[in-house]
Amino acid sequence: MVKPHIRKDGRWYASIYIGKDIFNKKSYKYIYGKSYDDCEKNIIDFLYKKENNLINLTDEKEDIKEKCFIEAFEDFIEEKVNNKKINIRTKEDYLGCVNKNLSSLKNIKIKDLNLEMFKILFDKIKNNDGDKLVNRIYKIIKPFLTKLSKTKKIEYNFLDEIILPKVTNKKHAKCDDKTLEILIDLLKKEPKRQYLYNIILIEAFCGTRISETLAIDYTKSIDFDKKILKIFQQQVKIKGQGYTIEKNLKTDKGKRYIPLLDIFINEIKSLYAKQEMYFKLNNIVKNPKYSTLLILNDKGDMVKENTAHRHWKEFINKYKDIYNINEDITFHSFRRYFATWLMKNGIPDNVAKDFLGHTNIEMTQYYQDSDFEYNVEQFNKIKPNISI
């Protein structure tokens, strides 16, 4: 019988041959378990179902050339999920996008695909939905067509002949004082998303990146006596292991010290005390590995960056129409707010550069959003050198 092996992340696994995939290559089913015995139990259970035909696994499969595009693409994505290349959420996202935008290929067989077909489709999508969606669909289906061409199922990858439109990334939306006040008031009324308030408070008045914010250690990062925030670690995503905390920062200038205002220090202490009280009253045991982090979720565990982005987007979508909030405001907008705030309060650019962890002043100046009212206020301070 197949024996389990241990992975780097501590999980046990085994690979079992289940036949050939849609490209006529050997395919394997990966079985996982929390321990050796757990994995072995799952292997026995899988083999029993396989031997008794309780699961649909066959060595002989229909020639992919005779399959319709959408059906074959779904099989391709399912193989990716089985091999742990993508997760279920990504699978649903890809299939939803393809089914919605490439529905005209639903009954087109693989052997009948051609370049002109994709050119017409992409032109239609570009005219209806814009360049961004064209690039997204291209990115989703290209690996599938590449595999088809490599296995001689199609003549070549037709997408190689298509010139993609250039998409310019939108600048992070500006967040002014009024907007920040509105967001803070709204977040105070969202108990289930309390940690989002903590994030924007820190980023707006410390200028940290979201990866750095989520890695702030209450006992090690904050020196309450010297009133300084030390940035020395960040949250990173490691393939096969998920999110973790590392001391390797984005740039050499990333390791830095940021001074803290008294009012900010008091708010941080208050927020941490409330968080600790919540865990105590609800008998929640914090994850020992991340127990001293300043920002934790309601289960006492580290907040993952992708989860924070998703919750923020949900929050913005909830209130954007009611309070006329720009939907493009992201966590990074508050880092830019910090840079602008320093500029307005007369902090020299070379000092602001160090607080932000930038390698050059030009980047710091780029972060400083222009404010017409502030510019007029500064101009009005000027007096002519001659009498008129």
Secondary structure, 3 states (H helix, E strand, C coil): CCCCEECCCCCEEEEEEEEECCCCCEEEEEEEECCHHHHHHHHHHHHHHHHCCCCCCCCCCCCHHHCEHHHHHHHHHHHHHHCCCCCHHHHHHHHHHHHHHCHHHCCCEHHHCCHHHHHHHHHHHHHHHCHHHHHHHHHHHHHHHHHHHHCCCCCCCHHHHCCCCCCCCCCCCCCCHHHHHHHHHHHHCCHHHHHHHHHHHHHHHHCCCHHHHCCCECCCCEECCCCEEEECCEEEEECCCEEEEECCCCCHHHCEEEECCHHHHHHHHHHHHHHHHHHHHCCCCCCHHHCCECCECCCCCECCHHHHHHHHHHHHHHHHHHHCCCCCCCHHHHHHHHHHHHHHCCCCHHHHHHHHCCCCHHHHHHHCCCCHHHHHHHHCCCCCCCCC
